[in-house]
């Protein structure tokens, strides 16, 4: 089913495209200059995730971030790679490292959340 294009959708995509990094809903809302509804932003973000446009990153602190992953070759498996959260600047970014995970026999994995924390290259300088 094709979804209609709205100003909120365009604004959210523009903010995420320009950032190049994963952003929280709050950070996305702060960067959008027009008045928007919080529930609408949540709905747009979740639909983008359902449609494979974005992937959701749940950080080790429990906070949700959303990203357009430039390192993902297969949008269906967009969330199956490592993410890095800088403890200094709180930036979250996708790392171009594939995850090779084999679950024990009898288990079926439907999702994977790999978070690495530390200090990013910008903050270690």
N, C-alpha and C positions, 0 to 999 in steps of 0.2 A: 504494500500500500504506500503510495507516494504521499509524503507529508507536505503540507503547505509551508511556504517560506514566510517568516515573520521578521519584524525588526529585531525582536529579542534574539531569535536564532542567529541572524546576521551579526548582531553585536557580540554575542557570546563567541561565535566562531572567529570573528576578527580579533578579539582580545586574546584568545588562545593561540591563534596563528602568529600574532605579533610577539607574544611572550616567548615562544619556543620552549617553554617549560610547563610543568604541571602547576595548576593554580587551584586554590580552594574556591568554593562558591563565593565566599566573602571577598576574596581578592578580585574575582571576576566582576562582582557587582561594583566595587570601588572604581574600577577602570571604565565602566560604562557611564557615560555622561548623562544619558536620558533617564528619566524615571522608569524603573522597572519593578515588577512584583516578584518578591522572593520565591513564592510558590511556582511562578512561571519559569524562573531561572532553574529551579530544581527539576521541573518537568522537562525543560529543554535539554538540560545536561543528561538526564536519564534516558531520554529518547535518542540523543546522539550516541550514548553508550550502546543502547539496544541496536541501533543501526550500524554500528561499527565505525562511526566517525571519530569517537573519542574512546579512551579507556579510563576507567576509574582506578585510582591508586589509593589504597587505604594505608596510611603511614603507620609506623610503629607507635605513634602517639594516639592512634584512633581517628585522626582527622582525615576527611576525604578530599582528594585532589583529582583534577581532571586534566587530561593531556591529549594533544594530537601528537602522536609519536612519529617523529621523523625517521627513527631508526627501525621502524617496524616494516617488514616487507610483506607480511601476511596479516591483513587487517582483522581476520577472524581470530588470530592468536595474539592480538595486539597487547594484551596484558601479561603475556608469558615471557617476560624478560625481567631483568633486575632494574630497580629504581634506586637512586641515591638521594638521601636527605641530609643536607648540610646542617649540622648542629649549631653552626655559627650564624648563618644567614637565613636558615630555614628553607632554602631553595630545594625543590625536588626536581630531578631530571631523570630521563630514561638513559640507561647505560646500554651500549650496543653489545651486550654479552648474552648469548642465548642460554636458556635454562634447559638443562638436560636432566629431567626428573623421571624416574621410573618408580611408580607406586608398587607397594607389595601386591602379590597375587590376590585377586578378588576385589581390589579397590579400583574405582573409576574416578578419575580426577576431572572436575568440571571447571576449576579455576585455580589460579596460582598467584600468590602475592609475595613477591620477593623484594624486601627493602634492606638496603645497606645504609648504615649511618656513619658519619664521620665529618671531615672537613673538606669542602670542595677546593678545587685548584685556585679559585679566586680568593678564598679566605686564607689559604696557606701561604700566600705570597707576602 
